[in-house]
Amino acid sequence: MSYMLLAGESTAAGIKRVIREELESAAAQLGQEDVENRDEAIHEARKSIKKSRAALRLVEEELGETFDHENRRLRDVGRKLASFRDAAAAIEIFDSVVAGMEDHPGKAALSSIRRVLNQHKQRSEQGTRLVGVLGRLVTLLGAMNKRVEEWPLEADGFPVIAKGLERTFRRGRTAMATAHEEASPLDYHDWRKRVKDHWYQLILLENLWTHKMRGQVKTLKELETCLGDDHDLVLLLEKLNSTRAEYDPKDLESFETAAGHHQKELRQRAAVLGREIYHERPADFVQRVGKRWNTWQKRPLTSSERKHSHSSMAR
């Protein structure tokens, strides 16, 4: 199906379904034997894990201790995948910074930095026995998938997810204020995680979207990209600083200067986008979404929705 709640499907059943589907997708990506596309497969698997956690956070109160246990397991899988993904992300953000340097006279020489980064990536993958680690993660995801149906989650209606929506939105506002005040990499990264949760939760509610909500989702995606690039750039600069002896000092200085300008632009844009998203009070945001939910639930089901509703009840 797809990552969205469906009409004619109970809220609890919908949450369970989308999480099962994302866990299956993540396992399928990690189980691929295509070495050429492994970076992309790990990236897609991480996305599925994050989507699962965003959906899970909508029903935190309903699940109680089950939420704590399962969220921790998903977090651990995500962190393991991040250790593999970071090397590829470093090269991608390096390319982005270099592309923005236009006709800078030292641009061509920076290819030496990229070669060393690629060598680091290859050594990291070989040293961690990547295939074996991914295989164990596939097993963990399969076990979790089997547990989903036994979760203590049966309720229906918007109240099931209302508190989770409000909490995520509130955390995003708080994280934005902290990032602007403290301006530390850790605070910006925390804001990015809250933005991603909010973005995925709105995608889950795609059937409710108005023109205004579509614009909000688009803005959230751009904001998440800015904050994600900022985080990747922070990690890259930390890595370059810890291995300075491997690079030409002039090349490194040239790149760090360009990276500083790029990061400033990213954070300035994030500030503008953040104000667009978080100007609304959390309670007002949830009330607005709740009205759309009620309108959506009152409309007649389509033939495909009726079919899905019957199949859900049969299960």
C-alpha positions in Angstrom: 0.0 0.0 0.0 1.5 3.3 1.0 2.7 5.4 4.0 -0.7 6.9 4.8 -3.8 6.3 6.9 -6.8 5.1 4.9 -10.5 5.8 5.2 -12.4 2.8 6.5 -9.4 1.6 8.4 -9.2 2.0 12.2 -6.5 4.3 13.4 -4.8 1.5 15.4 -4.9 -0.8 12.4 -3.5 1.9 10.1 -0.6 2.7 12.4 0.3 -1.0 12.7 0.0 -1.5 9.0 2.3 1.3 8.0 4.9 0.3 10.5 4.8 -3.3 9.3 5.2 -2.1 5.7 8.1 0.1 6.6 9.9 -2.6 8.5 9.4 -5.0 5.6 10.8 -2.4 3.2 13.8 -1.7 5.4 14.6 -5.4 5.7 14.2 -5.9 1.9 16.6 -3.0 1.3 19.3 -4.3 3.7 19.0 -7.8 2.3 19.9 -6.8 -1.2 23.1 -8.3 -2.7 23.6 -5.5 -5.2 26.9 -4.0 -4.0 26.7 -1.1 -6.5 23.5 0.2 -5.0 24.3 -0.5 -1.3 24.6 3.1 -0.3 21.2 3.9 -1.7 19.7 0.8 -0.1 21.0 1.8 3.4 19.7 5.3 2.8 16.3 4.0 2.0 16.3 1.6 4.9 17.1 4.5 7.3 14.2 6.4 5.9 11.9 3.5 6.6 13.2 3.3 10.2 12.6 7.0 10.7 9.1 6.8 9.2 8.3 3.9 11.6 9.5 5.9 14.6 7.5 8.9 13.5 4.3 6.8 13.3 5.2 5.1 16.6 5.5 8.5 18.3 1.9 9.2 17.4 0.7 6.5 19.8 3.2 6.8 22.6 0.6 7.1 25.3 -1.5 4.2 23.9 1.5 1.8 23.9 3.1 2.7 27.2 6.1 0.5 27.9 5.8 -1.2 24.5 6.6 2.2 23.0 9.8 2.5 25.1 11.0 -1.0 24.2 10.2 -0.8 20.4 11.4 2.8 20.0 14.7 1.9 21.6 15.1 -1.1 19.2 14.4 1.1 16.2 16.8 3.8 17.4 19.6 1.3 17.8 19.0 -0.1 14.3 19.0 3.5 12.9 22.2 4.3 14.7 24.0 1.3 13.3 22.9 2.2 9.8 24.0 5.8 10.4 27.5 4.6 11.0 27.6 3.2 7.5 25.6 6.1 5.9 27.8 8.9 7.3 30.8 8.1 5.1 28.6 8.4 1.9 26.9 11.5 3.2 30.2 13.1 3.8 31.1 12.7 0.1 27.7 14.0 -1.0 27.9 17.2 1.1 31.5 17.7 0.0 30.3 17.6 -3.6 27.5 20.1 -2.8 29.9 22.6 -1.3 32.4 22.3 -4.1 29.6 22.7 -6.7 28.7 26.0 -5.1 32.2 27.3 -5.4 31.6 28.1 -9.1 34.8 29.4 -10.7 37.0 29.5 -7.5 40.6 29.1 -8.6 41.3 26.3 -6.1 38.2 24.3 -6.9 39.9 21.6 -9.1 42.6 20.9 -6.5 39.9 19.8 -4.0 39.5 16.5 -5.8 42.4 15.3 -3.7 40.2 15.7 -0.6 37.4 13.7 -2.2 39.8 10.8 -3.0 40.9 10.5 0.6 37.2 10.6 1.8 36.4 7.8 -0.6 39.3 5.8 0.7 38.1 6.3 4.2 34.6 5.0 3.2 36.0 1.9 1.6 38.2 1.1 4.6 35.3 1.6 6.9 33.0 -0.8 5.0 35.7 -3.5 4.9 36.6 -3.1 8.5 33.1 -3.5 9.9 32.2 -6.6 7.9 29.2 -4.8 6.5 27.3 -7.7 5.0 27.3 -9.6 8.3 26.1 -6.6 10.2 23.3 -5.9 7.7 22.2 -9.5 7.9 21.8 -9.3 11.7 19.8 -6.1 11.3 17.4 -7.8 8.8 16.8 -10.5 11.5 16.0 -7.9 14.2 13.6 -6.1 11.9 11.8 -9.4 11.0 11.4 -10.2 14.7 9.9 -6.7 15.4 7.6 -7.0 12.5 6.1 -10.2 14.0 5.5 -8.4 17.3 3.5 -5.5 15.8 0.2 -7.3 15.7 0.5 -8.1 19.5 1.0 -4.4 20.5 -1.7 -3.1 22.9 -3.2 -0.8 20.4 -6.8 -1.2 19.4 -8.5 2.3 19.6 -9.9 4.3 16.8 -10.4 7.9 15.9 -8.4 11.1 15.9 -7.9 11.2 19.7 -5.6 8.2 19.3 -3.0 10.3 17.5 -3.9 13.9 18.6 -1.5 13.9 21.6 1.3 12.6 19.5 0.8 15.2 16.9 0.8 18.0 19.4 3.8 16.7 21.2 5.8 16.4 18.0 4.9 19.9 16.9 5.7 21.4 20.4 9.0 19.6 20.5 9.8 21.1 17.1 9.1 24.6 18.2 11.2 24.2 21.4 14.1 22.7 19.4 14.0 25.5 16.9 14.2 28.1 19.7 17.1 26.3 21.4 19.0 26.0 18.1 18.6 29.7 17.4 19.7 30.6 20.9 22.6 28.2 21.4 23.6 27.7 17.7 25.4 24.4 18.6 25.6 21.5 16.1 23.9 19.2 18.6 20.9 21.6 19.0 20.5 22.0 15.2 20.6 18.2 14.8 18.0 17.8 17.5 15.8 20.3 15.7 16.3 18.4 12.4 15.0 15.2 14.1 11.9 16.9 15.4 11.2 18.4 11.9 11.6 15.0 10.3 9.1 13.5 12.7 6.6 16.2 12.0 7.1 15.9 8.2 6.6 12.1 8.2 3.5 12.4 10.4 1.9 14.9 8.0 2.7 12.5 5.1 0.9 9.8 7.0 -2.1 12.1 7.0 -1.9 12.8 3.3 -5.6 12.1 2.8 -6.4 15.1 5.0 -4.3 17.6 3.1 -5.7 20.9 2.1 -3.9 23.4 -0.1 -2.4 25.0 3.0 -1.2 21.6 4.4 0.4 20.7 1.1 2.4 23.9 1.3 3.3 23.1 4.8 4.6 19.7 3.9 6.7 21.2 1.0 8.2 23.8 3.4 8.9 21.0 6.0 10.8 19.0 3.3 12.9 22.0 2.4 13.6 22.7 6.1 14.6 19.1 6.8 16.9 19.2 3.8 18.6 22.4 5.1 19.1 20.9 8.5 20.2 17.6 7.2 22.9 19.2 5.0 24.0 21.2 8.1 24.4 18.1 10.1 26.3 16.3 7.3 28.6 19.3 6.9 29.3 19.4 10.7 30.3 15.7 10.6 32.4 16.2 7.5 34.3 19.2 9.0 34.9 17.2 12.2 36.3 14.3 10.2 38.6 16.6 8.1 39.8 18.3 11.3 40.7 14.9 12.9 42.6 13.8 9.9 44.2 17.1 8.8 47.6 15.5 8.2 46.2 13.6 5.2 45.3 16.7 3.2 47.1 19.6 1.6 46.8 22.5 4.1 45.9 25.1 1.4 43.3 22.8 -0.1 41.8 22.1 3.3 41.7 25.8 4.2 40.0 26.6 0.9 37.3 24.0 1.5 36.7 25.0 5.1 36.1 28.6 4.1 33.6 27.6 1.4 32.0 25.2 3.9 31.6 28.0 6.4 29.8 30.2 3.9 27.6 27.2 2.9 26.6 26.5 6.5 25.7 30.1 7.1 23.4 30.1 4.1 21.8 26.8 5.3 21.0 28.1 8.8 19.7 31.4 7.5 17.3 29.6 5.2 16.3 27.2 8.0 15.4 30.2 10.2 13.1 31.6 7.5 11.4 28.2 6.9 11.1 27.4 10.6 9.2 30.6 11.2 6.8 29.6 8.5 6.1 26.2 10.1 6.1 27.0 13.8 4.3 30.3 14.0 1.1 28.4 15.0 0.4 27.3 18.5 0.6 23.4 18.9 -3.0 23.3 20.2 -4.3 25.3 17.2 -2.4 23.1 14.8 -3.9 19.9 16.2 -7.4 21.5 16.2 -7.0 22.4 12.6 -5.9 18.8 11.7 -8.8 17.4 13.8 -11.4 19.3 11.8 -9.9 18.0 8.6 -10.0 14.4 10.1 -13.7 14.8 10.9 -14.5 16.0 7.4 -12.5 13.2 5.8 -14.3 10.5 8.0 -17.7 11.8 7.1 -17.3 11.5 3.3 -18.6 8.4 1.6 -16.0 5.6 1.1 -14.8 4.8 -2.4 -15.1 1.2 -3.7 -11.4 0.6 -3.1 -11.7 2.0 0.5 -14.7 -0.2 1.2 -12.7 -3.2 0.0 -9.8 -2.4 2.2 -12.0 -1.8 5.1 -13.6 -5.3 4.8 -10.2 -6.9 4.5 -8.9 -5.1 7.6 -11.9 -6.3 9.6 -11.4 -9.8 8.4 -7.9 -9.8 9.8 
